[in-house]
Amino acid sequence: MSAVTIIQMADRVSALMEERLSVRGRTLAEQVRKAGRRLPRKVREAAAYLAEAGEMAQNPKLLVRVDEGDVAAAYDICLRHLGGVNRGERRKSALLGAAASAAFGIFVVMVLAIGVIYWRGLI
């Protein structure tokens, strides 16, 4: 596997992270750090390994230390996960979660208010 191929793999994963997760950064390593818990641990580790391999591929002496099988496996893990991420679904889920949380808070406050009114004997 050539250095150009490894760098292209890292760039592809970086572009997918920006497109699907809206994580911006100059390098893949920075994007992985910013994505944090939005990525599962296995995918986060694979992307970090791919970022490290991409940096090592830029130096010919370090390129021989890169394991092509591990790079291919990390690339497959990242593509498999990021290919299934739907930006609209993530946004809709976040919006529904926030609405449900607010509705539950309002419900709890109303129940407590009615309880206090009943306890005071005003009902």
PLY file of the C-alpha trace (Angstrom):
ply
format ascii 1.0
element vertex 123
property float x
property float y
property float z
element edge 122
property int vertex1
property int vertex2
end_header
0.00 0.00 0.00
1.49 3.32 -0.99
1.68 6.49 1.02
-0.74 8.19 -1.36
-3.36 5.48 -0.76
-3.10 5.81 3.02
-3.37 9.59 2.83
-6.39 9.29 0.52
-8.05 6.91 3.00
-7.50 9.38 5.84
-8.82 12.24 3.71
-11.93 10.24 2.77
-12.72 9.48 6.42
-12.09 13.13 7.27
-14.52 14.26 4.56
-17.16 11.80 5.76
-16.81 13.00 9.35
-17.29 16.58 8.21
-20.25 15.68 5.99
-22.09 13.23 8.25
-21.20 14.42 11.76
-20.52 18.13 11.05
-17.15 17.84 12.77
-14.69 20.35 11.41
-10.94 20.34 11.80
-7.75 20.75 9.83
-6.62 17.17 10.34
-8.34 13.85 10.94
-6.76 13.64 14.39
-8.31 16.98 15.33
-11.70 15.88 14.00
-11.54 12.64 16.00
-10.72 14.62 19.13
-13.62 17.02 18.51
-16.08 14.22 17.67
-15.47 12.65 21.06
-18.37 10.55 22.24
-20.36 11.01 19.05
-18.26 8.14 17.73
-18.31 4.68 19.30
-15.03 3.70 20.94
-14.11 1.17 18.26
-14.67 3.69 15.47
-12.88 6.44 17.39
-9.84 4.20 17.89
-9.86 3.13 14.23
-10.07 6.76 13.05
-7.25 7.76 15.41
-5.10 4.91 14.06
-5.89 5.97 10.51
-4.95 9.57 11.33
-1.65 8.40 12.83
-0.96 6.20 9.80
-1.71 9.13 7.50
0.84 11.26 9.32
3.40 8.46 9.28
2.82 7.91 5.55
4.15 11.38 4.83
7.61 10.32 6.01
9.23 7.56 3.91
11.18 6.14 6.87
8.05 5.84 9.00
5.96 4.44 6.14
7.59 1.02 6.51
6.28 0.83 10.10
2.64 1.16 8.97
0.75 -2.14 8.85
-1.37 -2.16 5.70
-3.80 -4.76 7.07
-4.54 -2.66 10.14
-4.96 0.46 8.01
-7.43 -1.33 5.71
-9.35 -2.71 8.70
-9.51 0.73 10.36
-10.69 2.29 7.10
-13.43 -0.34 6.74
-14.63 0.22 10.32
-14.80 3.98 9.79
-16.58 3.71 6.44
-19.08 1.18 7.74
-20.05 3.40 10.67
-20.00 6.75 8.89
-21.91 5.35 5.92
-24.84 4.53 8.18
-25.00 7.92 9.89
-27.85 10.07 8.62
-27.51 13.76 9.37
-31.27 14.43 9.25
-32.05 11.56 11.61
-29.46 12.79 14.12
-30.96 16.28 14.04
-34.52 14.95 14.40
-33.53 12.69 17.31
-31.83 15.56 19.11
-34.86 17.80 18.61
-37.28 15.13 19.83
-35.08 14.42 22.83
-35.02 18.09 23.81
-38.79 18.39 23.37
-39.42 15.27 25.46
-37.13 16.56 28.20
-38.91 19.91 28.29
-42.34 18.24 28.32
-41.31 16.00 31.21
-40.03 19.00 33.16
-43.29 20.87 32.66
-45.25 17.77 33.72
-43.24 17.40 36.94
-43.70 21.09 37.82
-47.47 20.86 37.22
-47.78 17.74 39.38
-45.81 19.40 42.18
-47.91 22.58 41.94
-51.16 20.60 42.11
-49.75 18.60 45.04
-48.85 21.76 46.96
-52.27 23.30 46.24
-53.99 20.10 47.44
-51.77 19.88 50.52
-52.61 23.47 51.44
-56.30 22.62 51.19
-57.11 25.08 48.41
-58.72 22.38 46.28
0 1
1 2
2 3
3 4
4 5
5 6
6 7
7 8
8 9
9 10
10 11
11 12
12 13
13 14
14 15
15 16
16 17
17 18
18 19
19 20
20 21
21 22
22 23
23 24
24 25
25 26
26 27
27 28
28 29
29 30
30 31
31 32
32 33
33 34
34 35
35 36
36 37
37 38
38 39
39 40
40 41
41 42
42 43
43 44
44 45
45 46
46 47
47 48
48 49
49 50
50 51
51 52
52 53
53 54
54 55
55 56
56 57
57 58
58 59
59 60
60 61
61 62
62 63
63 64
64 65
65 66
66 67
67 68
68 69
69 70
70 71
71 72
72 73
73 74
74 75
75 76
76 77
77 78
78 79
79 80
80 81
81 82
82 83
83 84
84 85
85 86
86 87
87 88
88 89
89 90
90 91
91 92
92 93
93 94
94 95
95 96
96 97
97 98
98 99
99 100
100 101
101 102
102 103
103 104
104 105
105 106
106 107
107 108
108 109
109 110
110 111
111 112
112 113
113 114
114 115
115 116
116 117
117 118
118 119
119 120
120 121
121 122
